[in-house]
């Protein structure tokens, strides 16, 4: 694991423990986080009302989401230029056509937003990424797929964060705590 990746992992675990501890009104050290075979983090020995967790790392960016209402997924990605091959691996044919109709600078940003939408959705579902993202068509204007809703947020440092949550409640964004952090250098 690279130094940046390790720093992101440690920062993500710290952020998850602190947020879960706030919600449970306990010390962060008392929160024991495990990992399911799919890679999804979870709190061991949970109380009656479980916390649902998700974490994402991208370069030096780390984002977490903790939900009280249902499974959650989060993804963070910095806006950057990607190869045509990565675009084709990620986008359905219809999504590629919509992106092609945008100005070049918008294409980069909207592609990254779509990428975060797909990863957050797959994390929420518990499936994770198992093959080409292009097989999953969400579309650039979508805000839900079945019972899953998501919100995308553009950060000040040119990154997109998307949080996906399985919930029928309209005001779910008030019930989720997401944070963005940059790991401290050693």
C-alpha positions as CSV (number, residue, x, y, z in Angstrom):
1,X,0.0,0.0,0.0
2,X,1.5,3.4,-1.0
3,X,2.1,6.1,1.6
4,X,-0.8,8.2,0.3
5,X,-3.1,5.2,0.2
6,X,-2.1,4.2,3.7
7,X,-2.6,7.8,5.0
8,X,-6.1,7.8,3.4
9,X,-6.9,4.4,5.0
10,X,-5.8,5.6,8.5
11,X,-7.6,9.0,8.0
12,X,-10.8,7.2,6.8
13,X,-10.8,4.9,9.9
14,X,-10.3,7.8,12.2
15,X,-13.1,9.8,10.6
16,X,-15.5,6.8,10.8
17,X,-14.6,6.2,14.5
18,X,-15.1,9.8,15.4
19,X,-18.4,10.2,13.6
20,X,-19.8,6.8,14.9
21,X,-18.7,7.8,18.4
22,X,-20.5,11.2,18.1
23,X,-23.7,9.4,17.0
24,X,-23.4,6.8,19.8
25,X,-22.2,9.2,22.5
26,X,-19.2,7.0,23.3
27,X,-15.4,7.4,23.1
28,X,-13.9,6.8,19.6
29,X,-11.7,4.1,20.9
30,X,-14.7,2.0,21.8
31,X,-15.8,1.8,18.1
32,X,-14.5,-1.4,16.5
33,X,-14.7,-1.2,12.7
34,X,-14.5,-4.4,10.6
35,X,-14.7,-5.0,6.9
36,X,-17.2,-7.3,5.1
37,X,-15.9,-9.6,2.3
38,X,-17.2,-7.1,-0.2
39,X,-15.0,-4.4,1.3
40,X,-17.8,-2.4,3.0
41,X,-16.8,-1.2,6.5
42,X,-19.1,-1.9,9.5
43,X,-19.3,-1.4,13.2
44,X,-18.8,-4.6,15.2
45,X,-21.1,-5.3,18.2
46,X,-23.7,-2.7,17.1
47,X,-26.5,-1.4,19.2
48,X,-30.2,-2.1,18.2
49,X,-30.1,0.7,15.6
50,X,-27.2,-0.1,13.3
51,X,-25.0,2.5,11.7
52,X,-24.3,2.0,8.0
53,X,-20.8,3.1,6.8
54,X,-19.0,3.9,3.6
55,X,-15.5,5.4,2.9
56,X,-13.7,6.5,-0.3
57,X,-10.1,7.5,-1.0
58,X,-8.9,9.3,-4.1
59,X,-5.3,10.6,-4.1
60,X,-5.1,12.7,-0.9
61,X,-8.9,13.0,-0.6
62,X,-10.8,10.9,1.9
63,X,-14.6,11.0,2.3
64,X,-16.9,9.1,4.7
65,X,-20.6,8.6,5.1
66,X,-22.5,7.3,8.1
67,X,-26.2,6.6,8.0
68,X,-28.8,5.8,10.5
69,X,-31.6,5.1,8.0
70,X,-30.2,2.5,5.5
71,X,-27.2,1.3,3.5
72,X,-25.0,4.1,2.2
73,X,-22.2,4.5,-0.4
74,X,-19.9,7.3,-0.9
75,X,-17.3,8.1,-3.6
76,X,-14.9,11.1,-4.0
77,X,-12.8,11.8,-7.1
78,X,-10.8,14.8,-8.1
79,X,-11.7,16.3,-11.4
80,X,-9.0,15.4,-14.0
81,X,-8.6,14.4,-17.6
82,X,-9.1,10.7,-18.2
83,X,-8.3,8.6,-21.2
84,X,-10.9,7.6,-23.8
85,X,-10.5,4.0,-22.6
86,X,-11.4,4.9,-19.0
87,X,-14.5,6.8,-20.3
88,X,-15.6,3.8,-22.4
89,X,-15.1,1.5,-19.4
90,X,-17.2,3.8,-17.2
91,X,-20.0,5.2,-19.5
92,X,-22.9,3.5,-21.3
93,X,-23.3,4.5,-25.0
94,X,-26.1,6.9,-24.1
95,X,-23.9,8.5,-21.4
96,X,-21.0,8.9,-23.9
97,X,-23.3,10.7,-26.3
98,X,-24.5,13.1,-23.6
99,X,-20.9,13.8,-22.5
100,X,-19.9,14.3,-26.2
101,X,-22.5,17.1,-26.5
102,X,-20.9,19.1,-23.7
103,X,-18.0,21.6,-23.8
104,X,-14.6,19.9,-23.1
105,X,-14.2,21.4,-19.7
106,X,-17.7,20.4,-18.7
107,X,-17.1,16.9,-20.1
108,X,-14.2,16.3,-17.6
109,X,-16.2,17.5,-14.6
110,X,-19.5,15.7,-15.6
111,X,-17.6,12.5,-16.3
112,X,-16.1,12.5,-12.8
113,X,-19.5,13.3,-11.3
114,X,-21.0,10.3,-13.2
115,X,-18.1,8.1,-12.1
116,X,-18.8,9.0,-8.4
117,X,-22.5,8.4,-8.9
118,X,-21.9,4.9,-10.1
119,X,-19.3,4.0,-7.5
120,X,-21.4,5.3,-4.6
121,X,-24.5,3.4,-6.0
122,X,-22.5,0.2,-6.2
123,X,-21.1,0.6,-2.7
124,X,-24.6,1.3,-1.3
125,X,-25.9,-1.9,-3.0
126,X,-23.1,-3.9,-1.4
127,X,-22.0,-5.2,-4.8
128,X,-19.0,-3.0,-5.3
129,X,-17.3,-2.8,-8.7
130,X,-17.3,-6.2,-10.4
131,X,-16.6,-5.4,-14.0
132,X,-17.2,-2.5,-16.4
133,X,-19.2,0.4,-15.0
134,X,-20.5,1.0,-18.6
135,X,-23.0,-1.9,-18.0
136,X,-24.7,0.3,-15.4
137,X,-26.6,3.2,-17.0
138,X,-27.6,6.0,-14.6
139,X,-27.5,9.0,-16.8
140,X,-26.2,12.4,-15.9
141,X,-29.4,13.9,-14.7
142,X,-30.5,11.0,-12.5
143,X,-31.0,11.4,-8.7
144,X,-32.4,7.9,-7.9
145,X,-32.5,4.3,-9.0
146,X,-35.3,2.3,-7.4
147,X,-35.1,2.9,-3.6
148,X,-31.6,4.4,-3.9
149,X,-31.2,8.2,-4.0
150,X,-28.0,10.2,-4.3
151,X,-26.6,13.7,-4.0
152,X,-23.5,15.0,-5.7
153,X,-21.5,17.9,-4.3
154,X,-18.7,19.8,-6.0
155,X,-16.0,20.7,-3.5
156,X,-13.9,23.8,-3.4
157,X,-10.8,21.7,-4.4
158,X,-12.2,20.5,-7.7
159,X,-13.5,17.2,-6.6
160,X,-16.9,15.5,-6.7
161,X,-18.4,13.7,-3.8
162,X,-21.5,11.6,-4.3
163,X,-23.5,10.0,-1.5
164,X,-26.0,7.2,-2.3
165,X,-28.5,6.0,0.3
166,X,-31.2,3.4,0.2
167,X,-34.2,5.2,1.8
168,X,-37.8,6.1,1.1
169,X,-37.5,9.2,3.2
170,X,-37.4,12.5,1.3
171,X,-35.2,14.3,3.8
172,X,-32.5,11.7,4.0
173,X,-29.7,14.2,3.5
174,X,-30.4,15.6,7.0
175,X,-29.8,12.2,8.5
176,X,-26.4,11.5,7.0
177,X,-23.0,12.8,8.1
178,X,-20.4,13.0,5.4
179,X,-17.0,14.6,5.8
180,X,-14.1,15.2,3.5
181,X,-10.6,15.1,4.8
182,X,-7.0,15.4,3.4
183,X,-4.7,13.1,5.3
184,X,-1.8,14.8,7.1
185,X,1.7,14.2,5.6
186,X,4.1,12.1,7.8
